[in-house]
Amino acid sequence: MENKTTRWLLVLLLTAAPVFAGAQSYHRLAAADFGGNAPQYNGDIAYTNCHVDYTYEVIHKADNYDIRFYVQLTMDNDKSYIRLDQVNSREQLQQILRHEQGHYNIA
C-alpha cells in the first residue's frame, strides 16, 4: 500500500509542480569503453551494461512546490565487452559501436 501511495504522490507532484531538469553531456562510445571479459560464447559479439540512477528533491516555495530530478547514466566498463577477436575490419567495429551506442542512448 505504501508503494502505491508513494506513486500517487509522485504523480500528483509531477502534474502540479514545475519540474527542473538538466542533462548530462553526450558520450560517444569507443572500443576503450568495453573493458569487460566476455563470458563463454553466447552468440553476442558485444554487450553494453548501463545503470540509470536518479534522485529527486521537492522544494516548497510559498504556495508552490518545485521538483528537481537528478538522473545519472553510467556504463559499467568492466561488464561491457566487445569480442575484438571476432571483428574483421574497422568498418565492422564502427558498425558494432553504432549499434551499442543505440543501447546506451536508449538507457
C-alpha positions in Angstrom: 0.0 0.0 0.0 2.8 2.4 0.9 4.4 1.9 -2.6 1.1 2.7 -4.3 0.7 5.8 -2.1 4.2 7.0 -3.0 3.5 6.6 -6.7 0.3 8.6 -6.5 2.0 11.3 -4.5 4.8 11.4 -7.1 2.2 11.6 -10.0 0.4 14.4 -8.2 3.5 16.4 -7.6 4.7 15.9 -11.2 1.4 17.3 -12.6 1.1 20.1 -10.1 4.6 21.5 -9.8 7.2 22.9 -12.1 10.0 20.4 -12.8 13.6 21.4 -13.2 15.9 19.1 -15.1 19.3 19.2 -16.6 21.1 16.8 -18.8 24.5 15.1 -18.6 26.8 15.6 -21.6 26.6 13.2 -24.6 29.1 10.4 -24.6 30.1 8.7 -27.8 31.2 5.1 -27.1 34.6 3.9 -28.1 36.2 0.5 -28.1 38.1 1.5 -24.9 34.8 1.8 -23.1 34.4 -2.0 -23.3 36.9 -3.4 -20.8 35.0 -6.5 -19.6 35.8 -10.1 -20.3 33.2 -11.8 -22.5 31.6 -14.9 -21.0 31.8 -18.2 -22.8 30.4 -17.6 -26.3 26.7 -16.9 -26.1 26.2 -15.5 -29.6 26.8 -11.9 -28.8 29.7 -10.0 -30.3 29.2 -7.1 -27.9 27.4 -6.2 -24.7 26.7 -2.8 -23.1 25.9 -2.8 -19.4 24.4 0.5 -18.2 22.8 1.8 -15.0 20.3 4.6 -14.6 20.3 6.2 -11.1 18.1 9.0 -10.0 17.2 11.1 -7.0 14.8 13.9 -6.6 14.0 16.7 -4.2 10.8 18.6 -3.6 11.2 22.2 -2.6 8.3 24.1 -1.1 8.2 27.8 -2.1 5.4 29.9 -0.8 2.2 28.2 -2.3 4.1 26.1 -4.8 6.3 23.0 -5.0 9.3 22.6 -7.2 10.7 19.2 -8.1 14.3 18.7 -9.1 15.4 15.4 -10.6 19.0 14.3 -10.8 19.5 11.4 -13.3 22.8 9.8 -13.9 23.5 7.2 -16.7 26.7 5.2 -16.1 28.2 2.5 -18.2 29.9 -0.4 -16.3 33.0 -0.7 -18.4 34.1 -3.9 -16.5 30.8 -5.7 -17.5 30.7 -4.3 -21.1 32.6 -6.1 -23.8 33.3 -6.4 -27.5 34.8 -9.7 -28.8 37.6 -8.0 -30.7 38.9 -11.3 -31.9 35.7 -11.7 -34.0 35.9 -8.2 -35.5 37.2 -8.4 -39.1 37.6 -4.8 -40.0 37.5 -1.2 -38.8 34.1 -0.8 -40.6 32.7 -3.7 -38.6 34.0 -2.3 -35.4 32.3 1.1 -36.2 29.1 -0.7 -37.0 29.2 -2.5 -33.7 29.9 0.7 -31.8 27.0 2.4 -33.5 24.7 -0.5 -32.5 25.9 -0.4 -28.9 25.6 3.4 -28.9 21.9 2.8 -29.6 21.5 0.7 -26.5 23.4 3.3 -24.4 21.3 6.2 -25.8 18.0 4.3 -25.0 19.2 3.7 -21.4 
